[in-house]
Amino acid sequence: MEHIYQYAWIIPFIPLMVPLLIGAGLLLFPKTTKNLRRMWAFPSISLLSIVMLFSIKLSIQQINSSSIYQSVWSWTINNDFSLEFGYLIDPLTSIMSMLITTVGILVLIYSDNYMAHDQGYLRFFAYLSFFNTSMLGLVTSSNLIQIYIFWELVGMCSYLLIGFWFTRPVAANACQKAFVTNRVGDFGLLLGILGLYWLTGSFEFRDLFEIFNTLIYTNGGQFLVGTVCTFLLFAGAVAKSAQFPLHVWLPDAMEGPTPISALIHAATMVAAGIFLVARLFPLLIVIPPILNIIALIGIITVLLGATLALAQKDIKRGLAYSTMSQLGYMMLALGMGSYRAALFHLITHAYSKALLFLGSGSIIHSMEAVVGYSPDKSQNMVFMGGLKKHVPITKTSFLVGTLSLSGIPPLACFWSKDEILNDTWLYSPTFAIISCATAGLTAFYMFRIYLLTFEGHLNVHLQNYNGKKSSSFYSISLWGQDERLKPINKIFRLLTLLPIKNNESFSKNPYVNIKKTMRYFLIINNCDNNKIEPYPCESGNTMLFPLLVLIFFTLFIGVIGIPFNQEGIDLDILSKWLIPSVNILHPKLNNQNNFDWSEFVANAPLSISIAYFGILIASFLYKPIYSSLQNFSLINFFAKRHPKMFFFDKIQNVIYDWAHHRGYIDAFYTTYVIRSIRGLSELVNFFDRRVIDGIPNGLGVTSFFVGEGLKYVGGGRISSYLFLYLFYASIFLLIYSFYFTNMNFTDQ
């Protein structure tokens, strides 16, 4: 066991080889590197797969041994100050590293096809690999300074990836908005780290927790300072995990490529804030006011994200607000002290939302084959409809992700979300009512997205479209660009270890039947990226394979959180996994992982009924009423046949205005914050130029004019100079004698 832990320090550095090799290739062999650019997918996926296997091995060790391993070495030593770097391996590290690597591998495979014809293919894979390095370094860090370094690297990578298409002004503005908004939270994080060091004299987690707890319990005067420092630490998590009020960057971040949305904004970057709060949980648990603030911010984010997603037209933006709402559930659970439920929902949501984002990318990819590259049309659900006949695999995967996020059993998110909802009833009935109502809203807006996208007939705008598509950049793919260019039979043999022929029928051999079933999924009429298609068609094989894997995770990953107790044997994998990371560091949390199965079963029907009610309302309003050309739904029927219905019209306008203006929060920032800062900056600029610089400039100008005037007084005659000298000396003596005489008279 110790042997594998000793080499865990290489985990963050393995993916770093890819950007280094790409940079060296572009520097030494630029032409060859560009011509064989798609071959770089192989080392990217292979190296991250090694990290995944390493993470799985560490997780198995964690479950079996329930231990924590930490290794540090000194970097800077100066008198009493010592800055150490190292790595910490505990269950929280294992969970996050497995999430990063599994989702990361699938995104890399998906990106090979999705970004195949983009000129920045090499740059994209270099950014992705460096981002994986930064995230792995973040989750394995053993102290706050090391976390802050990788925290900033994650922010830098997100800036580069969100603004990947930087020639588009919208993408450039989006990455700047994300960068500036996160800097607000990161500044608070830095102040909190420095404040905690001032209190405790340590950056290491174990020493920090012990010293801080001792100060809080023995020295009541440090409670206020400790509260302020921990709140500043939480500010960093608020910005990174898109919590209210620093959530405004997340929907604009959808301007990056869709694989980035799946990787950064579903499973990794936005989860970094949840990870930070979970890592500092033993620190926060001793300050109840901070936990109450965390729970309050979480419940506000839950409700705000759900209401903003109700009427979005952009499919990725609707999923972004859904991510914001689900992250609010995790933050709410941490604020209530439900450490296990928060991390459980982090796991289930990561795979479900990655499935939804990659599914939306497949939809966008198929739409671009018809309308060309036009985000206003290819991502707008108004221009969709009837896609289920043309993209059946994508439709199935998207439906599974939608059901999971809606909380339908036995899919993954049902188990974790219900556990959070059960805990809210014990914490606050008000929070419980809001959480349950938001669960219904989640089911409503997710099925709204599904119905607008897949149900009904193909949209009339697509049927009548006559466009031209720009020529693409040809390159050699590791996987094969198309079935017509490179047969996929070699992959079949690797997967099933059996040969197959095109005319082979179903046999009694189960392996052959499995292979024939796989052929249905892998050999399909894929879109040709080089020409306009008359109708949307299914994406390429390497885009569908990650969807099928994520369907498996979405269906079965919830099993790890289900407690199975038989004859005194606890088979609750998640609880066994999470106990060491908290209880060894803080003994007060011994009972927080206990799972009441009977209470869960008793409360489950309520949450399931709420979810089905949201689905029913969405189906009632958005289920298409078929016609010859267009998709008519009940909501369109009321809008067309009864446009003056006061109640319906008012509600619809309020919801659409609220969603369109993003809850008016961006307008508030623009009106009051940005303009106030700009006005203050102009005032400071005026004071600096006219007062600070004006005083020395004025003295200089005055000296110049005085000198100019005096140069005409001097005539070059010594007698004149002597006369002026005696004249001024006489005046000085008269003034002095008059002053001296008055002083003597006053003394007498």
Helices and strands as residue ranges (DSSP letters): H 2-6, G 8-10, H 17-28, H 30-35, G 37-40, H 41-65, E 69-78, E 81-89, H 91-114, H 121-139, H 144-162, H 169-200, H 205-218, G 220-222, H 223-240, H 249-252, G 253-255, H 258-262, I 263-267, H 269-279, H 281-284, H 288-308, H 315-335, H 339-371, H 375-378, G 381-383, G 387-389, H 392-406, H 412-427, H 429-454, H 460-463, H 489-496, H 510-522, H 541-556, G 557-561, E 565-566, E 569-570, H 573-583, G 587-589, H 597-622, E 625-626, E 631-632, H 634-641, H 646-660, G 662-664, H 665-668, I 669-674, H 675-687, I 688-692, H 694-713, H 718-747
